[in-house]
């Protein structure tokens, strides 16, 4: 199970963790978030959990269905 701890008002991103705060994900409806949206998601996460171990995942070269 997971906890949604942050949600964009327009549902462009969500911040998700588990009850032990061992995982942290910034989820997006698009392969990449605009920098200002990523910063907003990051700020939302940082206001509630430790983010120093958060790693960005590159999606370069990935293909997505239309």
C-alpha positions as CSV (number, residue, x, y, z in Angstrom):
1,X,0.0,0.0,0.0
2,X,1.1,3.6,-0.5
3,X,0.2,7.0,0.7
4,X,-0.4,10.0,-1.6
5,X,1.2,12.9,0.3
6,X,1.1,15.5,-2.4
7,X,-1.2,16.2,-5.4
8,X,-1.1,18.9,-8.0
9,X,-4.4,20.8,-8.1
10,X,-4.6,20.0,-11.8
11,X,-3.6,16.4,-11.3
12,X,-0.3,16.8,-13.4
13,X,1.8,15.1,-10.6
14,X,1.4,13.2,-7.4
15,X,3.9,12.5,-4.6
16,X,3.7,8.9,-3.2
17,X,5.4,7.2,-0.3
18,X,4.8,4.2,2.0
19,X,3.8,4.3,5.7
20,X,7.5,3.8,6.7
21,X,8.7,6.5,4.3
22,X,11.2,4.0,2.7
23,X,10.1,4.8,-0.8
24,X,9.3,8.1,-2.5
25,X,8.0,8.7,-6.0
26,X,7.0,11.7,-7.9
27,X,4.6,10.4,-10.5
28,X,3.5,12.3,-13.6
29,X,1.0,11.9,-16.4
30,X,3.8,12.8,-18.9
31,X,7.3,11.3,-19.3
32,X,8.8,14.6,-18.1
33,X,7.5,17.4,-15.9
34,X,8.2,21.0,-16.6
35,X,10.9,22.3,-14.2
36,X,8.4,24.5,-12.3
37,X,6.0,21.5,-11.8
38,X,8.9,19.3,-10.7
39,X,10.0,21.9,-8.2
40,X,6.4,22.2,-6.9
41,X,6.2,18.4,-6.4
42,X,9.6,18.4,-4.8
43,X,8.6,21.2,-2.4
44,X,5.4,19.3,-1.5
45,X,7.5,16.1,-0.7
46,X,10.1,18.1,1.3
47,X,7.4,19.6,3.5
48,X,6.5,16.1,4.7
49,X,9.3,13.7,4.3
50,X,13.1,13.5,3.9
51,X,14.0,13.9,0.2
52,X,17.8,13.8,0.4
53,X,17.9,10.2,-1.0
54,X,15.5,10.9,-3.9
55,X,17.0,9.9,-7.3
56,X,15.8,11.2,-10.6
57,X,15.2,8.5,-13.3
58,X,16.0,9.4,-16.9
59,X,13.4,8.4,-19.4
60,X,15.7,9.3,-22.4
61,X,15.2,6.8,-25.2
62,X,12.0,5.4,-23.8
63,X,9.0,5.1,-26.1
64,X,5.4,5.7,-25.0
65,X,2.1,4.8,-26.7
66,X,0.0,7.6,-28.0
